[in-house]
């Protein structure tokens, strides 16, 4: 379903081999909560999707785990920004801003975190719309 959805969109993308169940379990263990169902389903089809110029349209499970761990536990970041614990970063915009879900409150919405002003702004009602809107230029940062 996910690869078909993305393939139908106008921008070039590159898919990766599917994430293993053990990789998804490790990611959930590091995050201390399960991955949202849509994100896990996507990763089962392609462990990450690259957009134009290698942009991280969807990060692989390993990067999702490592980036979120860094953002949540880095002491210096904690002095600069509001807590990242509710956010699950899964992609980057290529300019320092990061896309996130809110899995602990079970909202399907996608937000973008602005690295310059620490704002968190709604950009899409769900992961499918994020992919569609980002790849068609409806989401602009």
N, CA, C and O atoms as a GROMACS GRO file, in nm:
protein
  564
    1UNK      N    1   0.080  -0.119   0.000
    1UNK     CA    2   0.000   0.000   0.000
    1UNK      C    3   0.086   0.127   0.000
    1UNK      O    4   0.062   0.218  -0.079
    2UNK      N    5   0.186   0.134   0.089
    2UNK     CA    6   0.266   0.255   0.103
    2UNK      C    7   0.354   0.281  -0.019
    2UNK      O    8   0.362   0.394  -0.066
    3UNK      N    9   0.418   0.177  -0.069
    3UNK     CA   10   0.504   0.198  -0.186
    3UNK      C   11   0.420   0.240  -0.307
    3UNK      O   12   0.464   0.324  -0.387
    4UNK      N   13   0.301   0.183  -0.321
    4UNK     CA   14   0.213   0.222  -0.431
    4UNK      C   15   0.170   0.368  -0.417
    4UNK      O   16   0.167   0.442  -0.516
    5UNK      N   17   0.136   0.409  -0.296
    5UNK     CA   18   0.095   0.547  -0.272
    5UNK      C   19   0.205   0.644  -0.311
    5UNK      O   20   0.180   0.743  -0.379
    6UNK      N   21   0.328   0.616  -0.268
    6UNK     CA   22   0.440   0.706  -0.295
    6UNK      C   23   0.480   0.702  -0.442
    6UNK      O   24   0.511   0.806  -0.500
    7UNK      N   25   0.479   0.585  -0.502
    7UNK     CA   26   0.516   0.572  -0.642
    7UNK      C   27   0.423   0.652  -0.732
    7UNK      O   28   0.465   0.700  -0.837
    8UNK      N   29   0.298   0.665  -0.693
    8UNK     CA   30   0.199   0.738  -0.774
    8UNK      C   31   0.219   0.890  -0.767
    8UNK      O   32   0.157   0.964  -0.844
    9UNK      N   33   0.304   0.937  -0.677
    9UNK     CA   34   0.325   1.081  -0.661
    9UNK      C   35   0.434   1.130  -0.756
    9UNK      O   36   0.515   1.050  -0.803
   10UNK      N   37   0.437   1.262  -0.785
   10UNK     CA   38   0.519   1.311  -0.895
   10UNK      C   39   0.670   1.320  -0.873
   10UNK      O   40   0.743   1.328  -0.972
   11UNK      N   41   0.719   1.318  -0.754
   11UNK     CA   42   0.863   1.335  -0.733
   11UNK      C   43   0.935   1.201  -0.724
   11UNK      O   44   0.875   1.101  -0.684
   12UNK      N   45   1.063   1.198  -0.763
   12UNK     CA   46   1.138   1.072  -0.755
   12UNK      C   47   1.164   1.030  -0.611
   12UNK      O   48   1.191   1.114  -0.524
   13UNK      N   49   1.155   0.902  -0.586
   13UNK     CA   50   1.180   0.846  -0.453
   13UNK      C   51   1.257   0.716  -0.469
   13UNK      O   52   1.254   0.652  -0.574
   14UNK      N   53   1.327   0.678  -0.362
   14UNK     CA   54   1.400   0.551  -0.360
   14UNK      C   55   1.357   0.473  -0.237
   14UNK      O   56   1.360   0.524  -0.125
   15UNK      N   57   1.318   0.349  -0.259
   15UNK     CA   58   1.274   0.262  -0.151
   15UNK      C   59   1.388   0.173  -0.106
   15UNK      O   60   1.482   0.146  -0.181
   16UNK      N   61   1.380   0.128   0.018
   16UNK     CA   62   1.479   0.039   0.077
   16UNK      C   63   1.415  -0.096   0.103
   16UNK      O   64   1.292  -0.108   0.101
   17UNK      N   65   1.496  -0.199   0.126
   17UNK     CA   66   1.437  -0.328   0.165
   17UNK      C   67   1.355  -0.312   0.294
   17UNK      O   68   1.382  -0.223   0.374
   18UNK      N   69   1.259  -0.398   0.311
   18UNK     CA   70   1.170  -0.392   0.427
   18UNK      C   71   1.247  -0.404   0.558
   18UNK      O   72   1.348  -0.474   0.565
   19UNK      N   73   1.199  -0.337   0.661
   19UNK     CA   74   1.256  -0.351   0.795
   19UNK      C   75   1.216  -0.487   0.852
   19UNK      O   76   1.104  -0.534   0.829
   20UNK      N   77   1.306  -0.548   0.923
   20UNK     CA   78   1.275  -0.675   0.989
   20UNK      C   79   1.192  -0.649   1.114
   20UNK      O   80   1.195  -0.539   1.170
   21UNK      N   81   1.121  -0.750   1.157
   21UNK     CA   82   1.043  -0.736   1.282
   21UNK      C   83   1.136  -0.711   1.400
   21UNK      O   84   1.101  -0.636   1.491
   22UNK      N   85   1.255  -0.771   1.399
   22UNK     CA   86   1.348  -0.748   1.510
   22UNK      C   87   1.398  -0.603   1.509
   22UNK      O   88   1.419  -0.545   1.615
   23UNK      N   89   1.416  -0.545   1.392
   23UNK     CA   90   1.456  -0.405   1.382
   23UNK      C   91   1.347  -0.314   1.436
   23UNK      O   92   1.375  -0.216   1.506
   24UNK      N   93   1.222  -0.345   1.404
   24UNK     CA   94   1.110  -0.265   1.454
   24UNK      C   95   1.096  -0.280   1.606
   24UNK      O   96   1.063  -0.183   1.675
   25UNK      N   97   1.120  -0.400   1.658
   25UNK     CA   98   1.114  -0.420   1.803
   25UNK      C   99   1.225  -0.342   1.873
   25UNK      O  100   1.201  -0.280   1.976
   26UNK      N  101   1.347  -0.346   1.817
   26UNK     CA  102   1.458  -0.270   1.875
   26UNK      C  103   1.426  -0.121   1.877
   26UNK      O  104   1.453  -0.052   1.975
   27UNK      N  105   1.369  -0.073   1.769
   27UNK     CA  106   1.331   0.069   1.761
   27UNK      C  107   1.231   0.103   1.872
   27UNK      O  108   1.247   0.202   1.942
   28UNK      N  109   1.129   0.022   1.887
   28UNK     CA  110   1.028   0.045   1.991
   28UNK      C  111   1.089   0.038   2.130
   28UNK      O  112   1.051   0.114   2.219
   29UNK      N  113   1.184  -0.052   2.150
   29UNK     CA  114   1.251  -0.064   2.279
   29UNK      C  115   1.330   0.063   2.311
   29UNK      O  116   1.323   0.114   2.422
   30UNK      N  117   1.405   0.113   2.214
   30UNK     CA  118   1.482   0.236   2.233
   30UNK      C  119   1.389   0.354   2.262
   30UNK      O  120   1.417   0.436   2.349
   31UNK      N  121   1.279   0.360   2.189
   31UNK     CA  122   1.184   0.471   2.206
   31UNK      C  123   1.102   0.461   2.334
   31UNK      O  124   1.047   0.562   2.381
   32UNK      N  125   1.093   0.342   2.390
   32UNK     CA  126   1.012   0.314   2.509
   32UNK      C  127   0.862   0.326   2.482
   32UNK      O  128   0.784   0.353   2.574
   33UNK      N  129   0.824   0.308   2.358
   33UNK     CA  130   0.683   0.300   2.319
   33UNK      C  131   0.676   0.239   2.180
   33UNK      O  132   0.772   0.249   2.103
   34UNK      N  133   0.564   0.178   2.145
   34UNK     CA  134   0.553   0.119   2.011
   34UNK      C  135   0.550   0.226   1.903
   34UNK      O  136   0.511   0.340   1.927
   35UNK      N  137   0.591   0.187   1.785
   35UNK     CA  138   0.578   0.276   1.670
   35UNK      C  139   0.430   0.290   1.634
   35UNK      O  140   0.355   0.194   1.650
   36UNK      N  141   0.388   0.405   1.586
   36UNK     CA  142   0.251   0.416   1.536
   36UNK      C  143   0.227   0.313   1.426
   36UNK      O  144   0.318   0.282   1.349
   37UNK      N  145   0.106   0.262   1.419
   37UNK     CA  146   0.076   0.153   1.326
   37UNK      C  147   0.108   0.187   1.181
   37UNK      O  148   0.167   0.106   1.110
   38UNK      N  149   0.071   0.307   1.136
   38UNK     CA  150   0.098   0.345   0.997
   38UNK      C  151   0.248   0.349   0.968
   38UNK      O  152   0.292   0.302   0.863
   39UNK      N  153   0.326   0.405   1.059
   39UNK     CA  154   0.470   0.413   1.038
   39UNK      C  155   0.531   0.274   1.038
   39UNK      O  156   0.616   0.244   0.953
   40UNK      N  157   0.490   0.188   1.129
   40UNK     CA  158   0.541   0.050   1.132
   40UNK      C  159   0.505  -0.023   1.003
   40UNK      O  160   0.588  -0.095   0.948
   41UNK      N  161   0.383  -0.006   0.956
   41UNK     CA  162   0.340  -0.071   0.831
   41UNK      C  163   0.424  -0.022   0.714
   41UNK      O  164   0.464  -0.102   0.629
   42UNK      N  165   0.451   0.107   0.709
   42UNK     CA  166   0.534   0.161   0.602
   42UNK      C  167   0.674   0.101   0.608
   42UNK      O  168   0.729   0.060   0.506
   43UNK      N  169   0.733   0.097   0.728
   43UNK     CA  170   0.868   0.042   0.743
   43UNK      C  171   0.874  -0.106   0.708
   43UNK      O  172   0.979  -0.156   0.667
   44UNK      N  173   0.764  -0.177   0.726
   44UNK     CA  174   0.760  -0.319   0.686
   44UNK      C  175   0.765  -0.334   0.534
   44UNK      O  176   0.804  -0.439   0.483
   45UNK      N  177   0.726  -0.230   0.462
   45UNK     CA  178   0.735  -0.232   0.316
   45UNK      C  179   0.868  -0.176   0.266
   45UNK      O  180   0.926  -0.228   0.171
   46UNK      N  181   0.916  -0.071   0.331
   46UNK     CA  182   1.042  -0.007   0.292
   46UNK      C  183   1.104   0.056   0.416
   46UNK      O  184   1.045   0.146   0.476
   47UNK      N  185   1.220   0.009   0.454
   47UNK     CA  186   1.287   0.060   0.573
   47UNK      C  187   1.352   0.195   0.541
   47UNK      O  188   1.474   0.208   0.534
   48UNK      N  189   1.265   0.293   0.520
   48UNK     CA  190   1.308   0.426   0.483
   48UNK      C  191   1.277   0.454   0.338
   48UNK      O  192   1.278   0.365   0.253
   49UNK      N  193   1.248   0.580   0.311
   49UNK     CA  194   1.224   0.626   0.174
   49UNK      C  195   1.305   0.754   0.156
   49UNK      O  196   1.296   0.847   0.237
   50UNK      N  197   1.383   0.757   0.050
   50UNK     CA  198   1.461   0.877   0.020
   50UNK      C  199   1.390   0.957  -0.089
   50UNK      O  200   1.340   0.901  -0.186
   51UNK      N  201   1.387   1.088  -0.069
   51UNK     CA  202   1.334   1.177  -0.171
   51UNK      C  203   1.446   1.225  -0.261
   51UNK      O  204   1.554   1.166  -0.265
   52UNK      N  205   1.420   1.332  -0.332
   52UNK     CA  206   1.520   1.391  -0.421
   52UNK      C  207   1.647   1.424  -0.344
   52UNK      O  208   1.641   1.467  -0.229
   53UNK      N  209   1.761   1.403  -0.407
   53UNK     CA  210   1.892   1.436  -0.352
   53UNK      C  211   1.920   1.364  -0.220
   53UNK      O  212   1.997   1.414  -0.138
   54UNK      N  213   1.859   1.248  -0.199
   54UNK     CA  214   1.883   1.169  -0.079
   54UNK      C  215   1.814   1.220   0.045
   54UNK      O  216   1.847   1.177   0.156
   55UNK      N  217   1.718   1.311   0.030
   55UNK     CA  218   1.646   1.365   0.145
   55UNK      C  219   1.572   1.254   0.218
   55UNK      O  220   1.517   1.163   0.155
   56UNK      N  221   1.571   1.261   0.350
   56UNK     CA  222   1.507   1.158   0.433
   56UNK      C  223   1.357   1.176   0.441
   56UNK      O  224   1.306   1.228   0.540
   57UNK      N  225   1.287   1.132   0.338
   57UNK     CA  226   1.140   1.141   0.336
   57UNK      C  227   1.079   1.060   0.449
   57UNK      O  228   0.987   1.105   0.516
   58UNK      N  229   1.131   0.940   0.471
   58UNK     CA  230   1.101   0.856   0.588
   58UNK      C  231   1.234   0.792   0.627
   58UNK      O  232   1.297   0.727   0.544
   59UNK      N  233   1.276   0.809   0.750
   59UNK     CA  234   1.401   0.749   0.795
   59UNK      C  235   1.386   0.599   0.816
   59UNK      O  236   1.276   0.551   0.842
   60UNK      N  237   1.496   0.524   0.806
   60UNK     CA  238   1.494   0.383   0.844
   60UNK      C  239   1.470   0.370   0.996
   60UNK      O  240   1.494   0.464   1.071
   61UNK      N  241   1.424   0.255   1.038
   61UNK     CA  242   1.394   0.231   1.180
   61UNK      C  243   1.513   0.262   1.270
   61UNK      O  244   1.496   0.319   1.378
   62UNK      N  245   1.632   0.226   1.226
   62UNK     CA  246   1.752   0.248   1.307
   62UNK      C  247   1.776   0.397   1.329
   62UNK      O  248   1.812   0.440   1.439
   63UNK      N  249   1.756   0.476   1.224
   63UNK     CA  250   1.776   0.620   1.238
   63UNK      C  251   1.666   0.683   1.322
   63UNK      O  252   1.692   0.774   1.400
   64UNK      N  253   1.544   0.636   1.306
   64UNK     CA  254   1.434   0.685   1.391
   64UNK      C  255   1.472   0.667   1.538
   64UNK      O  256   1.456   0.758   1.618
   65UNK      N  257   1.521   0.548   1.571
   65UNK     CA  258   1.559   0.520   1.709
   65UNK      C  259   1.674   0.611   1.754
   65UNK      O  260   1.666   0.672   1.861
   66UNK      N  261   1.780   0.620   1.675
   66UNK     CA  262   1.898   0.695   1.718
   66UNK      C  263   1.872   0.846   1.725
   66UNK      O  264   1.914   0.911   1.820
   67UNK      N  265   1.802   0.901   1.626
   67UNK     CA  266   1.774   1.045   1.627
   67UNK      C  267   1.685   1.083   1.745
   67UNK      O  268   1.710   1.184   1.811
   68UNK      N  269   1.583   1.003   1.771
   68UNK     CA  270   1.493   1.034   1.882
   68UNK      C  271   1.563   1.019   2.016
   68UNK      O  272   1.539   1.098   2.107
   69UNK      N  273   1.648   0.920   2.029
   69UNK     CA  274   1.723   0.903   2.153
   69UNK      C  275   1.812   1.024   2.177
   69UNK      O  276   1.817   1.076   2.289
   70UNK      N  277   1.881   1.069   2.074
   70UNK     CA  278   1.966   1.188   2.087
   70UNK      C  279   1.884   1.310   2.125
   70UNK      O  280   1.920   1.383   2.217
   71UNK      N  281   1.774   1.332   2.055
   71UNK     CA  282   1.693   1.451   2.082
   71UNK      C  283   1.635   1.449   2.223
   71UNK      O  284   1.622   1.554   2.286
   72UNK      N  285   1.601   1.333   2.273
   72UNK     CA  286   1.538   1.323   2.405
   72UNK      C  287   1.638   1.326   2.520
   72UNK      O  288   1.604   1.368   2.630
   73UNK      N  289   1.762   1.281   2.495
   73UNK     CA  290   1.856   1.264   2.607
   73UNK      C  291   1.974   1.360   2.606
   73UNK      O  292   2.051   1.361   2.702
   74UNK      N  293   1.991   1.439   2.503
   74UNK     CA  294   2.104   1.531   2.496
   74UNK      C  295   2.083   1.646   2.595
   74UNK      O  296   1.986   1.721   2.584
   75UNK      N  297   2.173   1.658   2.690
   75UNK     CA  298   2.160   1.759   2.796
   75UNK      C  299   2.164   1.901   2.741
   75UNK      O  300   2.092   1.988   2.789
   76UNK      N  301   2.246   1.925   2.641
   76UNK     CA  302   2.254   2.059   2.583
   76UNK      C  303   2.124   2.097   2.512
   76UNK      O  304   2.077   2.210   2.524
   77UNK      N  305   2.068   2.004   2.438
   77UNK     CA  306   1.941   2.031   2.371
   77UNK      C  307   1.831   2.061   2.473
   77UNK      O  308   1.743   2.144   2.448
   78UNK      N  309   1.837   1.994   2.587
   78UNK     CA  310   1.736   2.015   2.691
   78UNK      C  311   1.738   2.157   2.746
   78UNK      O  312   1.636   2.206   2.795
   79UNK      N  313   1.853   2.224   2.738
   79UNK     CA  314   1.860   2.362   2.785
   79UNK      C  315   1.812   2.462   2.680
   79UNK      O  316   1.783   2.577   2.712
   80UNK      N  317   1.805   2.418   2.555
   80UNK     CA  318   1.769   2.508   2.445
   80UNK      C  319   1.623   2.498   2.402
   80UNK      O  320   1.565   2.596   2.355
   81UNK      N  321   1.564   2.378   2.417
   81UNK     CA  322   1.434   2.352   2.357
   81UNK      C  323   1.336   2.293   2.458
   81UNK      O  324   1.375   2.240   2.562
   82UNK      N  325   1.206   2.305   2.426
   82UNK     CA  326   1.104   2.236   2.504
   82UNK      C  327   1.129   2.085   2.492
   82UNK      O  328   1.198   2.043   2.400
   83UNK      N  329   1.076   2.004   2.582
   83UNK     CA  330   1.100   1.859   2.576
   83UNK      C  331   1.052   1.798   2.444
   83UNK      O  332   0.951   1.839   2.386
   84UNK      N  333   1.128   1.698   2.400
   84UNK     CA  334   1.095   1.625   2.277
   84UNK      C  335   1.025   1.493   2.306
   84UNK      O  336   0.987   1.423   2.212
   85UNK      N  337   1.006   1.458   2.432
   85UNK     CA  338   0.950   1.328   2.468
   85UNK      C  339   0.819   1.294   2.398
   85UNK      O  340   0.802   1.179   2.357
   86UNK      N  341   0.725   1.388   2.381
   86UNK     CA  342   0.599   1.351   2.315
   86UNK      C  343   0.613   1.329   2.164
   86UNK      O  344   0.526   1.268   2.102
   87UNK      N  345   0.723   1.378   2.106
   87UNK     CA  346   0.740   1.373   1.961
   87UNK      C  347   0.814   1.247   1.918
   87UNK      O  348   0.902   1.198   1.989
   88UNK      N  349   0.779   1.197   1.801
   88UNK     CA  350   0.850   1.086   1.738
   88UNK      C  351   0.896   1.136   1.601
   88UNK      O  352   0.819   1.138   1.505
   89UNK      N  353   1.022   1.178   1.595
   89UNK     CA  354   1.077   1.227   1.469
   89UNK      C  355   1.098   1.111   1.374
   89UNK      O  356   1.148   1.005   1.412
   90UNK      N  357   1.059   1.132   1.246
   90UNK     CA  358   1.069   1.023   1.148
   90UNK      C  359   1.124   1.069   1.014
   90UNK      O  360   1.144   0.987   0.924
   91UNK      N  361   1.148   1.199   0.998
   91UNK     CA  362   1.197   1.251   0.870
   91UNK      C  363   1.252   1.391   0.890
   91UNK      O  364   1.222   1.458   0.989
   92UNK      N  365   1.334   1.434   0.794
   92UNK     CA  366   1.387   1.569   0.799
   92UNK      C  367   1.349   1.644   0.674
   92UNK      O  368   1.324   1.586   0.568
   93UNK      N  369   1.345   1.776   0.687
   93UNK     CA  370   1.307   1.862   0.574
   93UNK      C  371   1.428   1.902   0.491
   93UNK      O  372   1.412   1.965   0.386
   94UNK      N  373   1.547   1.868   0.536
   94UNK     CA  374   1.668   1.904   0.463
   94UNK      C  375   1.723   2.040   0.502
   94UNK      O  376   1.825   2.083   0.448
   95UNK      N  377   1.656   2.109   0.594
   95UNK     CA  378   1.700   2.242   0.637
   95UNK      C  379   1.722   2.250   0.788
   95UNK      O  380   1.740   2.358   0.843
   96UNK      N  381   1.722   2.135   0.854
   96UNK     CA  382   1.734   2.131   1.000
   96UNK      C  383   1.603   2.106   1.072
   96UNK      O  384   1.603   2.064   1.187
   97UNK      N  385   1.492   2.132   1.005
   97UNK     CA  386   1.360   2.105   1.063
   97UNK      C  387   1.329   1.956   1.052
   97UNK      O  388   1.374   1.889   0.959
   98UNK      N  389   1.251   1.905   1.146
   98UNK     CA  390   1.219   1.763   1.152
   98UNK      C  391   1.068   1.741   1.156
   98UNK      O  392   0.994   1.819   1.216
   99UNK      N  393   1.024   1.634   1.090
   99UNK     CA  394   0.883   1.595   1.094
   99UNK      C  395   0.862   1.495   1.206
   99UNK      O  396   0.947   1.410   1.232
  100UNK      N  397   0.746   1.505   1.271
  100UNK     CA  398   0.720   1.421   1.388
  100UNK      C  399   0.573   1.380   1.396
  100UNK      O  400   0.483   1.448   1.346
  101UNK      N  401   0.554   1.267   1.461
  101UNK     CA  402   0.422   1.217   1.500
  101UNK      C  403   0.411   1.231   1.651
  101UNK      O  404   0.510   1.258   1.719
  102UNK      N  405   0.291   1.214   1.704
  102UNK     CA  406   0.266   1.218   1.848
  102UNK      C  407   0.209   1.084   1.894
  102UNK      O  408   0.090   1.075   1.924
  103UNK      N  409   0.292   0.981   1.898
  103UNK     CA  410   0.239   0.846   1.926
  103UNK      C  411   0.187   0.824   2.066
  103UNK      O  412   0.097   0.743   2.086
  104UNK      N  413   0.240   0.894   2.164
  104UNK     CA  414   0.199   0.867   2.302
  104UNK      C  415   0.059   0.917   2.332
  104UNK      O  416  -0.003   0.873   2.429
  105UNK      N  417   0.007   1.008   2.250
  105UNK     CA  418  -0.132   1.050   2.268
  105UNK      C  419  -0.219   1.001   2.152
  105UNK      O  420  -0.335   1.040   2.139
  106UNK      N  421  -0.162   0.916   2.071
  106UNK     CA  422  -0.233   0.847   1.962
  106UNK      C  423  -0.305   0.943   1.867
  106UNK      O  424  -0.421   0.923   1.832
  107UNK      N  425  -0.234   1.044   1.827
  107UNK     CA  426  -0.283   1.136   1.724
  107UNK      C  427  -0.215   1.100   1.594
  107UNK      O  428  -0.093   1.082   1.594
  108UNK      N  429  -0.287   1.087   1.484
  108UNK     CA  430  -0.224   1.052   1.357
  108UNK      C  431  -0.158   1.172   1.288
  108UNK      O  432  -0.089   1.155   1.188
  109UNK      N  433  -0.180   1.292   1.341
  109UNK     CA  434  -0.131   1.414   1.276
  109UNK      C  435   0.021   1.418   1.267
  109UNK      O  436   0.092   1.360   1.349
  110UNK      N  437   0.069   1.489   1.165
  110UNK     CA  438   0.212   1.511   1.146
  110UNK      C  439   0.241   1.658   1.175
  110UNK      O  440   0.168   1.747   1.131
  111UNK      N  441   0.349   1.681   1.249
  111UNK     CA  442   0.393   1.815   1.284
  111UNK      C  443   0.534   1.835   1.234
  111UNK      O  444   0.608   1.739   1.210
  112UNK      N  445   0.573   1.961   1.217
  112UNK     CA  446   0.712   1.991   1.186
  112UNK      C  447   0.767   2.071   1.304
  112UNK      O  448   0.705   2.165   1.353
  113UNK      N  449   0.887   2.030   1.347
  113UNK     CA  450   0.958   2.103   1.451
  113UNK      C  451   1.057   2.196   1.383
  113UNK      O  452   1.139   2.152   1.302
  114UNK      N  453   1.049   2.325   1.415
  114UNK     CA  454   1.139   2.425   1.359
  114UNK      C  455   1.259   2.438   1.451
  114UNK      O  456   1.246   2.475   1.568
  115UNK      N  457   1.377   2.407   1.398
  115UNK     CA  458   1.498   2.406   1.480
  115UNK      C  459   1.545   2.547   1.519
  115UNK      O  460   1.627   2.561   1.610
  116UNK      N  461   1.495   2.650   1.452
  116UNK     CA  462   1.539   2.785   1.484
  116UNK      C  463   1.458   2.848   1.597
  116UNK      O  464   1.514   2.918   1.681
  117UNK      N  465   1.328   2.823   1.600
  117UNK     CA  466   1.246   2.888   1.703
  117UNK      C  467   1.174   2.788   1.794
  117UNK      O  468   1.094   2.829   1.880
  118UNK      N  469   1.200   2.659   1.778
  118UNK     CA  470   1.145   2.553   1.862
  118UNK      C  471   0.993   2.541   1.850
  118UNK      O  472   0.928   2.484   1.938
  119UNK      N  473   0.935   2.594   1.742
  119UNK     CA  474   0.791   2.579   1.723
  119UNK      C  475   0.759   2.440   1.670
  119UNK      O  476   0.842   2.375   1.606
  120UNK      N  477   0.640   2.396   1.697
  120UNK     CA  478   0.589   2.268   1.648
  120UNK      C  479   0.458   2.298   1.578
  120UNK      O  480   0.359   2.336   1.642
  121UNK      N  481   0.456   2.282   1.447
  121UNK     CA  482   0.344   2.325   1.365
  121UNK      C  483   0.280   2.207   1.293
  121UNK      O  484   0.350   2.124   1.236
  122UNK      N  485   0.149   2.201   1.296
  122UNK     CA  486   0.074   2.097   1.226
  122UNK      C  487   0.096   2.114   1.076
  122UNK      O  488   0.089   2.225   1.024
  123UNK      N  489   0.123   2.001   1.005
  123UNK     CA  490   0.140   2.008   0.859
  123UNK      C  491   0.053   1.909   0.783
  123UNK      O  492   0.030   1.928   0.663
  124UNK      N  493   0.004   1.804   0.848
  124UNK     CA  494  -0.078   1.705   0.777
  124UNK      C  495  -0.160   1.624   0.877
  124UNK      O  496  -0.118   1.606   0.991
  125UNK      N  497  -0.277   1.576   0.834
  125UNK     CA  498  -0.364   1.501   0.925
  125UNK      C  499  -0.318   1.357   0.951
  125UNK      O  500  -0.364   1.294   1.046
  126UNK      N  501  -0.227   1.306   0.867
  126UNK     CA  502  -0.178   1.169   0.886
  126UNK      C  503  -0.056   1.146   0.798
  126UNK      O  504  -0.017   1.233   0.720
  127UNK      N  505   0.004   1.030   0.812
  127UNK     CA  506   0.128   0.998   0.741
  127UNK      C  507   0.107   0.995   0.589
  127UNK      O  508   0.192   1.043   0.514
  128UNK      N  509  -0.004   0.941   0.544
  128UNK     CA  510  -0.031   0.935   0.400
  128UNK      C  511  -0.040   1.075   0.340
  128UNK      O  512   0.016   1.101   0.234
  129UNK      N  513  -0.111   1.164   0.408
  129UNK     CA  514  -0.122   1.302   0.358
  129UNK      C  515   0.011   1.374   0.365
  129UNK      O  516   0.043   1.454   0.277
  130UNK      N  517   0.091   1.348   0.470
  130UNK     CA  518   0.226   1.405   0.476
  130UNK      C  519   0.303   1.368   0.351
  130UNK      O  520   0.362   1.456   0.287
  131UNK      N  521   0.304   1.241   0.315
  131UNK     CA  522   0.378   1.197   0.196
  131UNK      C  523   0.325   1.266   0.071
  131UNK      O  524   0.402   1.317  -0.010
  132UNK      N  525   0.194   1.267   0.057
  132UNK     CA  526   0.133   1.331  -0.061
  132UNK      C  527   0.165   1.480  -0.065
  132UNK      O  528   0.212   1.531  -0.167
  133UNK      N  529   0.139   1.548   0.044
  133UNK     CA  530   0.155   1.693   0.046
  133UNK      C  531   0.301   1.735   0.036
  133UNK      O  532   0.331   1.836  -0.028
  134UNK      N  533   0.394   1.661   0.098
  134UNK     CA  534   0.536   1.696   0.092
  134UNK      C  535   0.588   1.675  -0.050
  134UNK      O  536   0.664   1.757  -0.102
  135UNK      N  537   0.548   1.565  -0.112
  135UNK     CA  538   0.597   1.534  -0.246
  135UNK      C  539   0.530   1.616  -0.356
  135UNK      O  540   0.582   1.624  -0.467
  136UNK      N  541   0.417   1.676  -0.328
  136UNK     CA  542   0.350   1.760  -0.429
  136UNK      C  543   0.371   1.909  -0.402
  136UNK      O  544   0.321   1.993  -0.476
  137UNK      N  545   0.445   1.941  -0.297
  137UNK     CA  546   0.477   2.080  -0.268
  137UNK      C  547   0.372   2.156  -0.188
  137UNK      O  548   0.383   2.277  -0.171
  138UNK      N  549   0.271   2.085  -0.140
  138UNK     CA  550   0.170   2.154  -0.058
  138UNK      C  551   0.227   2.194   0.078
  138UNK      O  552   0.189   2.297   0.134
  139UNK      N  553   0.318   2.112   0.130
  139UNK     CA  554   0.389   2.149   0.253
  139UNK      C  555   0.513   2.226   0.210
  139UNK      O  556   0.597   2.175   0.136
  140UNK      N  557   0.524   2.348   0.258
  140UNK     CA  558   0.642   2.430   0.231
  140UNK      C  559   0.695   2.484   0.364
  140UNK      O  560   0.618   2.520   0.453
  141UNK      N  561   0.825   2.489   0.374
  141UNK     CA  562   0.887   2.537   0.498
  141UNK      C  563   0.982   2.651   0.466
  141UNK      O  564   1.045   2.706   0.557
   0.00000   0.00000   0.00000
